[in-house]
Amino acid sequence: MPFTPFHLGFGVLLLAVCPFFDPIALLLGTILIDLEPLFHLLFNVGQLHGVFHSVLGVIVLFFPISVISWGSYKLIYKWFNYQYKFRWYLSLISSLLGLFSHVLFDAGLYPEMMLFYPFTKQTGFLFGYWDSRISMIALSIMFVVGAIILAIRMALKHYMKKKHVTLNNKSEDEKNAVIVSKNGN
């Protein structure tokens, strides 16, 4: 992918549709794999899309990403007192989904990718099946649609919480009115 943040589109849409997934593990899985091209560009180490952009890379990275997610929730709880019920199986699945989405979107774009390394060193397994513009547009649409769904969900949650507080306040006012009327005031 020419621009790594485009990969977040898949993760945002998946979180909007399936909010039970681990957001940190999913979103890290969609972008963390691009540390490999970054190291190649900065230090001329390895390949642009080498081992980490393969099934082996996904297998190697999915558990460490879940550990990073678990540690992130520990820090968030410590700093902000935010409660989150961490579930390892959801974190592992989330990181796998994020990593595989990244590898599959990139596999059609880059001829040097060895998708099934180390089983085969054949490159370009999915190269040329789709244009990079299609991937960027699809991921952008996923991001926008996911963000809209998440915004609507948050607005509804806020509205329902506000409505619940209003209903509770009315019942308290009604109780006070009954007490006042009994006292004759």
RODO-2510 file (C-alpha; in nm, 4 decimals, decimal comma):
residues 185
     n   res          X          Y          Z
     1     m     0,0000     0,0000     0,0000
     2     p     0,1493     0,3331    -0,0952
     3     f     0,0250     0,4950     0,2219
     4     t     0,0006     0,2792     0,5359
     5     p    -0,2948     0,4577     0,7073
     6     f    -0,5253     0,3427     0,4274
     7     h    -0,5092    -0,0023     0,5883
     8     l    -0,6964     0,1339     0,8921
     9     g    -1,0125     0,1437     0,6780
    10     f    -1,0686    -0,2291     0,7089
    11     g    -1,0178    -0,2198     1,0861
    12     v    -1,2498     0,0765     1,1407
    13     l    -1,5280    -0,0833     0,9360
    14     l    -1,4878    -0,4176     1,1124
    15     l    -1,5020    -0,2473     1,4542
    16     a    -1,8129    -0,0575     1,3496
    17     v    -1,9896    -0,3754     1,2410
    18     c    -1,8443    -0,6054     1,5107
    19     p    -1,7680    -0,3887     1,8170
    20     f    -1,6742    -0,6895     2,0313
    21     f    -1,3319    -0,7190     1,8624
    22     d    -1,0245    -0,5788     2,0381
    23     p    -0,9779    -0,2344     1,8773
    24     i    -0,6106    -0,1944     1,9706
    25     a    -0,5080    -0,5378     1,8406
    26     l    -0,7125    -0,5003     1,5216
    27     l    -0,5855    -0,1551     1,4319
    28     l    -0,2247    -0,2395     1,5227
    29     g    -0,2539    -0,5507     1,3072
    30     t    -0,3607    -0,3443     1,0081
    31     i    -0,0615    -0,1080     1,0204
    32     l     0,2215    -0,2531     1,2321
    33     i     0,3299    -0,4877     0,9558
    34     d     0,4539    -0,1858     0,7596
    35     l     0,7471    -0,1432     0,9983
    36     e     0,9248    -0,3802     0,7596
    37     p     0,9200    -0,1397     0,4596
    38     l     1,0024     0,1483     0,6945
    39     f     1,3207    -0,0278     0,8125
    40     h     1,4068    -0,1066     0,4508
    41     l     1,3647     0,2557     0,3446
    42     l     1,5476     0,4032     0,6456
    43     f     1,8312     0,1525     0,6932
    44     n     1,8337    -0,0487     0,3683
    45     v     1,7697    -0,3673     0,5699
    46     g     1,5745    -0,6611     0,4265
    47     q     1,3157    -0,6313     0,1514
    48     l     1,0475    -0,3727     0,0982
    49     h     0,7760    -0,6360     0,1344
    50     g     0,9599    -0,9365     0,2723
    51     v     0,8918    -1,2032     0,5307
    52     f     0,6496    -1,0017     0,7457
    53     h     0,4280    -0,9500     0,4409
    54     s     0,3592    -1,3239     0,4254
    55     v     0,1604    -1,5892     0,6097
    56     l     0,4722    -1,6566     0,8198
    57     g     0,4881    -1,2887     0,9163
    58     v     0,1260    -1,2981     1,0282
    59     i     0,1952    -1,6067     1,2403
    60     v     0,5014    -1,4422     1,3971
    61     l     0,3322    -1,1071     1,4700
    62     f    -0,0183    -1,1939     1,5884
    63     f     0,0730    -1,2951     1,9452
    64     p     0,3109    -1,0007     2,0140
    65     i     0,0423    -0,7603     1,8919
    66     s    -0,2036    -0,9113     2,1409
    67     v     0,0532    -0,8724     2,4187
    68     i     0,1000    -0,5059     2,3217
    69     s    -0,2787    -0,4648     2,3292
    70     w    -0,3021    -0,6243     2,6745
    71     g    -0,0263    -0,3939     2,8025
    72     s    -0,1995    -0,0930     2,6481
    73     y    -0,5207    -0,1695     2,8346
    74     k    -0,3235    -0,2046     3,1600
    75     l    -0,1738     0,1420     3,1032
    76     i    -0,5078     0,2929     3,0031
    77     y    -0,6647     0,1547     3,3212
    78     k    -0,3787     0,2865     3,5339
    79     w    -0,3763     0,6343     3,3790
    80     f    -0,7464     0,6904     3,3099
    81     n    -0,9203     0,4325     3,5316
    82     y    -1,0909     0,2926     3,2193
    83     q    -1,2317    -0,0559     3,2681
    84     y    -1,2043    -0,2982     2,9768
    85     k    -1,2627    -0,6698     3,0050
    86     f    -0,9666    -0,8031     2,8081
    87     r    -1,0257    -1,1354     2,6344
    88     w    -0,7211    -1,3067     2,4908
    89     y    -0,9114    -1,5026     2,2265
    90     l    -1,0737    -1,1846     2,0890
    91     s    -0,7397    -1,0040     2,0902
    92     l    -0,5689    -1,2879     1,9046
    93     i    -0,8483    -1,3104     1,6469
    94     s    -0,8484    -0,9311     1,6067
    95     s    -0,4739    -0,9158     1,5439
    96     l    -0,4973    -1,2039     1,2950
    97     l    -0,7768    -1,0289     1,1043
    98     g    -0,5840    -0,7022     1,0928
    99     l    -0,2609    -0,8674     0,9794
   100     f    -0,4237    -1,0881     0,7150
   101     s    -0,6218    -0,7940     0,5750
   102     h    -0,2992    -0,5979     0,5342
   103     v    -0,1155    -0,8849     0,3660
   104     l    -0,4046    -0,9630     0,1309
   105     f    -0,4564    -0,6002     0,0256
   106     d    -0,0830    -0,5671    -0,0410
   107     a    -0,0495    -0,9038    -0,2172
   108     g    -0,2299    -0,7792    -0,5260
   109     l    -0,0180    -0,4651    -0,5456
   110     y     0,3433    -0,5664    -0,5034
   111     p     0,5231    -0,8159    -0,7280
   112     e     0,8003    -0,8860    -0,4721
   113     m     0,5658    -1,0287    -0,2069
   114     m     0,6204    -1,3956    -0,1218
   115     l     0,2757    -1,4671     0,0216
   116     f     0,3453    -1,8284     0,1221
   117     y     0,7068    -1,7905     0,2370
   118     p     0,8838    -2,0175     0,3538
   119     f     0,6787    -2,2872     0,1777
   120     t     0,7497    -2,1281    -0,1573
   121     k     0,9562    -1,8315    -0,2630
   122     q     0,7297    -1,7637    -0,5592
   123     t     0,6652    -1,3912    -0,5817
   124     g     0,3674    -1,2072    -0,7173
   125     f     0,1133    -1,4754    -0,6272
   126     l    -0,1790    -1,2279    -0,6362
   127     f    -0,0006    -0,9437    -0,8144
   128     g    -0,1993    -0,7733    -1,0840
   129     y    -0,5428    -0,9034    -0,9892
   130     w    -0,6513    -0,5531    -0,8915
   131     d    -0,5306    -0,1986    -0,9332
   132     s    -0,3822    -0,0042    -0,6397
   133     r    -0,6428     0,2687    -0,6918
   134     i    -0,9194     0,0151    -0,6312
   135     s    -0,7580    -0,0880    -0,3035
   136     m    -0,7143     0,2725    -0,1912
   137     i    -1,0702     0,3646    -0,2849
   138     a    -1,2132     0,0518    -0,1207
   139     l    -1,0145     0,1085     0,1999
   140     s    -1,1106     0,4780     0,2028
   141     i    -1,4787     0,3911     0,1647
   142     m    -1,4460     0,1317     0,4411
   143     f    -1,2919     0,3958     0,6673
   144     v    -1,5626     0,6561     0,5989
   145     v    -1,8515     0,4103     0,6334
   146     g    -1,7007     0,2640     0,9512
   147     a    -1,6420     0,6096     1,0992
   148     i    -2,0037     0,7119     1,0227
   149     i    -2,1387     0,3945     1,1849
   150     l    -1,9175     0,4476     1,4902
   151     a    -2,0265     0,8135     1,5166
   152     i    -2,3947     0,7164     1,4970
   153     r    -2,3405     0,4450     1,7579
   154     m    -2,1684     0,6915     1,9931
   155     a    -2,4397     0,9552     1,9421
   156     l    -2,7141     0,7010     2,0150
   157     k    -2,5305     0,5811     2,3242
   158     h    -2,4946     0,9394     2,4479
   159     y    -2,8613     1,0128     2,3715
   160     m    -2,9821     0,7005     2,5514
   161     k    -2,7637     0,7771     2,8529
   162     k    -2,8977     1,1338     2,8647
   163     k    -3,2545     1,0084     2,8274
   164     h    -3,1992     0,7574     3,1110
   165     v    -3,0699     1,0354     3,3402
   166     t    -3,3701     1,2526     3,2510
   167     l    -3,6123     0,9696     3,3298
   168     n    -3,4419     0,9065     3,6639
   169     n    -3,4578     1,2776     3,7503
   170     k    -3,8287     1,2938     3,6686
   171     s    -3,9024     1,0026     3,8939
   172     e    -3,7112     1,1759     4,1751
   173     d    -3,9105     1,4972     4,1158
   174     e    -4,2326     1,3031     4,1233
   175     k    -4,1278     1,1446     4,4529
   176     n    -4,0521     1,4887     4,5954
   177     a    -4,3894     1,6185     4,4779
   178     v    -4,5685     1,3352     4,6581
   179     i    -4,3725     1,4037     4,9795
   180     v    -4,4521     1,7771     4,9600
   181     s    -4,8222     1,7123     4,8988
   182     k    -4,8397     1,4784     5,2009
   183     n    -4,6882     1,7455     5,4236
   184     g    -4,9449     1,9921     5,3042
   185     n    -4,7006     2,2435     5,1585
***
